[in-house]
Amino acid sequence: MKSFWRKNVECRFWRENVKLRFWRENVKSFLAENVESRFWRENDELRFGGKC
């Protein structure tokens, strides 16, 4: 019984960790894309705005 319980707990922790890792990666890539696109957009606006 104890080993069964421990296995379940380990499985649950493992699943949570995997979920967290995927979530963190998604958030990181999402933030990076947003920051990069904003950075590029601002640069383009500055560059084109400066020419006009």
N, C-alpha and C positions, 0 to 999 in steps of 0.2 A: 504493500500500500504506500509506504513512504517513497519508494523509488518511483512509483507511478506519479505521485504528487510532484516530486522533484522534477521529473521529466516534463510534466505539464508546465510547471513554472518556468523551466528553462526554455521550453518552446515558446511560451508567451513572451518572455523577455526577448528572445531572438526575433520573434515577429515584430515586436514593438521597435526594436533597434533597427530592423530592416526598414520598417515604415518611416521611422525618424530619419534614417539616412537618406532615403529616397526623397522625403519631404524637404530635408535640408538642401539636397542637391538641386531640387526643382526651384526652391526659393533662391538659391545662389545664382543659378543660371538665369532665372527670371529677372532678378535684380541687376545682374551684369548686363543683360540685354537692354533693360530699360535705361540704365546709366549710360551705356555706350550710345544708344540711339539718341538720348537727350544731349549727350556731349557732342555727337556729330551734328545734330540738328542746330544746336547753339553755334557751333563752329561755322556751319554753312550759312546760318543767318548773319553771323558777324562778317564772314567773308563777303557774301553777296550784298549785305547792307552797307559794308564799307565802300564797295565799288559804286553803288548807286548814289 
